[in-house]
Amino acid sequence: MQLAHVCGLLGLINFFLLRAARQYLSSQPVLQEKIVAGLLTPLVIGDVLHIAFTLWALGDVRWNVSEWTVVIWLTVLIGLALFIPRITWHMGIGRYMDSRDGRGKGKGLSANVALSRR
């Protein structure tokens, strides 16, 4: 029950922080990217460690997936389902990246220069 509350709390924090970043920082993509990266980076690390520790704790049953229980399947599949969109965000797949798509592209301008001109 406590684990369910922690997962629910993390989900709510993600939802409200990402919503606020999108709503209030849409005119500042560099800052928005840094705030969202600050949220998603520890979550990606947590996803990797959670799946790794789960597989490590299984011992000899680790690669014998036919013996996995429903809970183990859900742990691994939900972990991967959360990890994949987070890592694709870090890779810049399907989203705007100021370092790649920004105004300073090819001109040697950094994100700080663009913000300081405002």
C-alpha positions as CSV (number, residue, x, y, z in Angstrom):
1,M,0.0,0.0,0.0
2,Q,2.9,2.4,0.8
3,L,4.5,1.7,-2.6
4,A,1.2,2.5,-4.3
5,H,1.1,5.8,-2.5
6,V,4.7,6.6,-3.5
7,C,4.0,5.8,-7.1
8,G,0.8,7.9,-7.0
9,L,2.7,10.8,-5.5
10,L,5.5,10.6,-8.1
11,G,2.8,10.5,-10.9
12,L,1.1,13.6,-9.5
13,I,4.4,15.5,-9.2
14,N,5.3,14.6,-12.8
15,F,1.9,15.6,-14.1
16,F,1.7,19.0,-12.3
17,L,5.3,19.9,-12.9
18,L,5.3,19.1,-16.6
19,R,1.9,20.9,-17.0
20,A,3.3,24.0,-15.2
21,A,6.5,23.9,-17.3
22,R,4.5,23.7,-20.5
23,Q,2.0,26.4,-19.5
24,Y,4.3,29.0,-17.8
25,L,7.6,28.4,-19.6
26,S,6.4,28.0,-23.2
27,S,7.9,31.3,-24.2
28,Q,11.3,30.3,-22.7
29,P,12.2,27.0,-24.3
30,V,15.7,26.9,-22.9
31,L,14.5,27.3,-19.3
32,Q,11.7,24.9,-19.9
33,E,14.1,22.3,-21.2
34,K,16.4,22.6,-18.2
35,I,13.5,22.3,-15.7
36,V,12.1,19.3,-17.4
37,A,15.5,17.7,-17.7
38,G,15.9,18.3,-13.9
39,L,12.8,16.2,-13.4
40,L,13.3,13.5,-16.0
41,T,17.1,12.8,-15.3
42,P,16.6,11.3,-11.8
43,L,13.5,9.4,-13.0
44,V,15.5,7.8,-15.9
45,I,18.3,6.8,-13.4
46,G,15.6,5.4,-11.1
47,D,14.0,3.5,-13.9
48,V,17.3,1.8,-14.9
49,L,18.2,1.1,-11.3
50,H,14.8,-0.3,-10.5
51,I,14.8,-2.7,-13.4
52,A,18.4,-3.7,-12.7
53,F,17.8,-4.3,-9.0
54,T,14.6,-6.3,-9.8
55,L,16.5,-8.5,-12.2
56,W,19.5,-8.9,-9.8
57,A,17.2,-9.8,-6.9
58,L,15.6,-12.6,-9.0
59,G,18.9,-14.6,-8.9
60,D,18.7,-17.8,-11.0
61,V,15.1,-17.1,-12.2
62,R,16.3,-13.8,-13.8
63,W,16.3,-15.1,-17.4
64,N,13.7,-17.8,-17.0
65,V,10.8,-15.6,-17.8
66,S,8.3,-18.5,-17.8
67,E,8.7,-18.6,-14.0
68,W,8.1,-14.9,-13.4
69,T,5.0,-14.0,-11.5
70,V,2.5,-11.4,-12.6
71,V,4.1,-8.9,-10.2
72,I,7.5,-9.3,-11.7
73,W,6.2,-9.0,-15.2
74,L,4.3,-5.8,-14.2
75,T,7.4,-4.4,-12.5
76,V,9.6,-4.9,-15.6
77,L,7.0,-3.8,-18.2
78,I,5.8,-0.7,-16.3
79,G,9.5,0.2,-15.7
80,L,10.2,-0.1,-19.4
81,A,7.0,1.8,-20.3
82,L,8.1,4.7,-18.2
83,F,11.8,4.5,-19.2
84,I,11.3,4.6,-23.0
85,P,9.5,8.0,-23.2
86,R,11.9,9.5,-20.7
87,I,15.0,8.4,-22.6
88,T,13.5,9.5,-25.9
89,W,12.9,12.9,-24.5
90,H,16.6,13.1,-23.5
91,M,17.5,12.0,-27.0
92,G,15.4,14.7,-28.5
93,I,13.2,12.4,-30.4
94,G,9.9,14.1,-31.5
95,R,10.5,17.3,-29.6
96,Y,12.0,20.8,-29.9
97,M,15.6,21.0,-28.6
98,D,17.0,24.5,-28.4
99,S,20.6,23.2,-28.8
100,R,19.6,21.5,-32.0
101,D,16.7,23.5,-33.4
102,G,17.2,26.9,-31.7
103,R,17.9,30.3,-33.1
104,G,21.6,30.2,-32.4
105,K,22.1,27.1,-34.5
106,G,25.1,27.4,-36.6
107,K,25.9,30.9,-35.4
108,G,27.9,29.9,-32.3
109,L,25.3,31.4,-30.0
110,S,24.7,29.7,-26.7
111,A,21.4,29.6,-24.9
112,N,22.6,32.2,-22.4
113,V,23.2,34.7,-25.2
114,A,19.7,34.4,-26.5
115,L,18.2,34.9,-23.0
116,S,20.5,37.9,-22.2
117,R,19.2,39.8,-25.2
118,R,15.7,40.0,-23.8
